[in-house]
Every structure is written in structure tokens, then in C-alpha cells.
Amino acid sequence: MPLDQLTRRDILLGGAALALVAALPRPLRAQETADEPQAEPGREIVEMTMGDPDAPVTVIEYASFTCPHCAAFHRDVFPRLKEEYIDTGRIHYIMREVFFDRPGLWAAMLARCAGEDRYFGMAGLLFERQDTWARPAEAPVIVEELQALGRQAGMTRETMDACLQDNDFARALVARYQEQATADNIQSTPSFIINGEQVGNLPWEQFSARIDAALEG
């Protein structure tokens, strides 16, 4: 999904944070320059990673929780990537969220509020059930569906409500997304950086061949 489909009104929270929309940074666009105003992050945003940090190859994925192609990757490709490369210590995998819309931001916030140890479990559930929550609906309906998934991950209603109303957290996520996606020239999702080289959404055979080439390089 191309990032240039984004509009300013597509970014930020519902509920208590709707009043902040006008103050938030615009979504990434290819023609924007680095000296345009950026949101000040309210807190440090940690990288969500799997595998050995000292592995010879690092694979960074840029994905949106509302992107159907990202869900397909996590259904069809990611299980083999994890089994053959992450779990064997051959690659260090990093997941970076991209925000096309408010539901995608809400989903990322909940996944991170689940905790680093449960982040990838929650992310997998969000992709697996994408068709049940990432659909046209009123914001309260989408939030309820997301929170139902959060409860499956062991989160309480109070924790999720506090998470979704954390405006500093939302601002920090958006700012970090803009900074990283601009630096890596990300134009679509899912996109991947394999040891510094950008790779698009490829079938497993081609994707694994690019990783093997990096391992041999």
C-alpha cells in the first residue's frame, strides 16, 4: 500500500485525543524535506526485535497493521522466516510500524502496551484477525474489536483505555515513524531493509534468496 494515499486527517487517535489532530505532524510524503516541522516525541520508542542482536544479517520490516499485503506476509512468509532464520540465530529481525490511518495507530499502541514480551504475539493476532477489526466502522466499534483482541493477550480494559488515551505516546510513535521511514525512503508496505538494502514484498523463494545472499556476502 503506497504511503502517498495518506491524508492529514488519517493520523491520530479518537476519543480524548481527537482534539489533538490539528497539532499532529502530517503523514510522510515523498516530496517533503527533512527541515519541515516534526512532532516532538513524548517518550523513547524502543525497537521491537526478535532473534540474536549479533546475527550477521539484520532484517527490518516496515508494516501497517491495516495493510492487507502485510497481513498476507505474516500469514504466508513470516512463519518460515522465523523458523529458518530468526530462531536459528541467522538474522536479527526488527518490526517498525507505519501508520496509514487511525485504526493502524491504535493497533500499534495496544501491541506495544501489551509489553515487549507479548508484542509479537499481539502483532500476530492483529494481522490474523485483520478482517474483523480493520474495516469501515465507527471508531468506538473498532476500538471495542481491538480491545477484545487485547483481552486475549492478557490486557485489562483499564490498561487499554489508558494506553489509547496516552497522547504523548501517540505523538512519539508518529514522530518516530516519520523519522525512520524518511531515513529509509519507505514508499510502500510491507517494505524490508536487509543489511541496509531495501527490498520490496517478495514471494518466499525470492525473499529468502536475498537473505541468503546477505549471509554469504
Secondary structure, 3 states (H helix, E strand, C coil): CEHHHCCHHHCCCCHHHHHHHHHCCCCCCCCCCCCCCCCCCCCCCCCEEEECCCCCEEEEEEECCCCHHHHHHHHHCHHHHHHHHHCCCCEEEEEEECCCCHHHHHHHHHHHHCCCCCHHHHHHHHHHCHHHHCCCCCHHHHHHHHHHHHHHCCCCHHHHHHHHCCHHHHHHHHHHHHHHHHHCCCCECCEEEECCEEECCCCHHHHHHHHHHHHHC
